[in-house]
């Protein structure tokens, strides 16, 4: 999967020059993964038990940090889990961060990640979840909504619009969720996309949402008044 910067132009430059927030997130994820490997080799399992998301333990022991820390953990025995998440974060996140700015991008990233955790808590109370996938799926949605007509080369072969690509990914996640459990947190993926959509629609920023609706209403009234004036029978 490769985002192209201009429709109709084949561009395999991936995400381009790495941006500050994306760089920091990748370094943090890789560092934590190295810590997981080291502790596992010496017989310790404290990293996952304390910082992965296990809803019933989080609630009983008040380990609320798990809502955020689980995003920096990945499966120690499956390096591809880390690689694919970081690759997707770089490919899509750098473009979004350049367009939005570092501060807003980080707010969005953690909103998606924590939102994915909350959805997971509601669906899988006793399971353990870790990985950046929920936040990364949110970043993919942000890319598609910010650059809907950009061309994505699915599997580096099939061109499609960014918005179509993300809708396809969401559909795959829904179908996968309905099938037998496969060990993948499809609920977290969809939860990250849901909270990303809510963030971009400003669903919980009531004041900003009200101001925008009021502006749209005034603009509509102004158009009506202008149209009425043009139709007025002046003599």
N, C-alpha and C positions, 0 to 999 in steps of 0.2 A: 504494500500500500504506500503510495507516494503522492503527496499533494503537489500539484503543479500551480505555479504562481499566476499563470495567465491561461484562460481557456483557449484551447486550440494549439497550445505550445507544449511540447513534451519537455518536462523539466524534472530531472531526477536529483535535484539538489537537496531533497528532503526538507528539513526545517530551516536550512540556512545557518547563519552564524548563531551560536547559542546565546541566549539571553540570560540576565543575572538570576532571575528566580528559577528558571528551568535548570540552569547550571547548579544552583544551590540544592535544589530538590534531588537531582541526580546524584550529586556527591553524598548527600545525606542518606539516600537509599542504598547506595553501594557500600558506604561505610557501615551502616547497620547490618547489611547482609554479611559483610566480612566478620563482624562481631558475632553474628549468629553461627557462622561456620566455626569460628574459634571456640566458642563456648560449647558447641555440640561436640567438637573433637575432644574436648577435655571432660566430657560427660555432664555438662551442665545444660539444663533446659529452662533456666530462669528467664531468658529473654522473651521467649514465646509465652510462657505462663504468666508473666507480668504485663507484657505490652501488647500481645495479640488481643483481639476482641472476642471475649467470651461473655455474652450478655448476663447470664445469671450470676457469674462471679463478680462482674463489674458492679452489678446492682447490690449484691450481698456485702461486698467488701468496700464499696464506694470507690472503686478504681476507675473513676471517670476519665482519666487520661487515656484509657484504651480507645475512646471514641476517635482520638487523633493519632495515637502512636501506632495503631495497627496498620496505618497506611505506609509505614516505613519498613515493615517486615515482609519477607517473601519466603517461599518454600525453600528451606536449606538444601533439599535434595533435588531441586529442579531449577537450575540456573536460568533456563529459558523463561521462567516466570518473571524474573527480574529483568532480563534483557528485553522482552517484548514490551513490558510496561514502560521502561525507560526510553526505548526507541519511539514508541507512540507519543510519549510526553514530549520528546524532542521534536518529532515531526510536526505535531499540531500545536504544541504549547508555545514554541518560539514565535510563531505567527500571531497567536492570540495575545501574547505578552507585549509584542511590539505594537499592536493595535490598541490595546487597552491601557498599557502601563503596568509596571511591576506590582504596585500596591494593589490595584484592583484585581489583577490576575491571581495574586496569592489569596486574597479574600475569596475569590471564586473557587480556587482549587480546594481550599480547606472547607468551604461550604459544601462542595460536592462530596468530599471525602467523609465529612462528619454526617452529612445527610444519608449517604450510603450506609454508614454504620447504624444510624437510627432505623432505617428500613430493615436492615439485617437483624437488629434486635427484635423487631416486631415479628419477623418471620421465622427466625431460627434462634430460639432462646438459649439452647444448651450447646450449640455448635461453636467452634472456634474459627474465626475468619482473620486473614491478614492479606495484605497486598495493596498496591496503589491503584488497582484496576477501577474501582468506583470513581475515584477522582479523575483518572485518565479518561474514562468514558464521558465524564462531564466536560472535560477539555475538548474532546472530539465534537461534542454537541456545540460548544461555544464556537469552534472553528467553522462548523457547518452553518450556524446562524449568522456569523460575522462575514463569512465568505461563501455564501450558498452556491455560487456559480463557478467556484474554483473546480478544477478537474482533479479527481482522485484516480490514480491508476491502481485498481484493485488487483492485488497479487502482481503488481508491476506490469499488468497486461491489459486489463479491461478498464477503459476510461468511463467515468461516471461523475455526475455533479456531486459536490461535497455533501449537499443536503440529502441526495438520494443514497449516498454511501452510508450516512449515519442512520437513516431510516432502515436501510437493509440490516445494519448491525443490530439495531434495536429489535427488529423482527426476529433475527437469529437468536437473540437473547431470550425473547418471549417463548419461542418454540423450544429452546433448550431447557427453559425453566419448567415447561410442561412435561418434558420427558423424564426418564428415571434419573436420580441423582448421579452426577458425574464428578463430584468433588470440586466443581467450579462455582464461585459465588455469583451466579447470574442475577440474583436479587440485588446484590450490592452494585452491580453494573447498571441495572435499571434505576436503582435508587440514586446513584450519582447523576445520571442523566435527568431524572425528575427534579432533583434539587437544583441542578444547573439551569434547567428551564425556568424554575420558580425564581431563581436569582436574576436571570436576564429579563424576566417579565416584571420584576420588582414586586412580586406578590406579597411579600411581608413588609416591604417599606411603604406603609400605608400613606404617609405624608407625601412621598414622591409620586406614588401612584395616583393619589387624589389630585395633586397639582397637574400631572400630565393629562388626566381626564378632563379637568376643568379647562386647561389650555385648548384641548381638542374641541370641547363644547363651544368655547368662545370663538374659535376659528371657524367652526361650522356655522354659528349664528352670523358671523361677519360675512361669510359667503352668501348666506340667504339674504341678508340686507343688501349686499351689493347687487345681487341678481334682481331683487325687487326694484331697486333704484334704476337699473338699466331698462326695466320693463315699464317704468312709470311714464304715463302719457304727458310729457312736457309740451307746453304750447308756447 
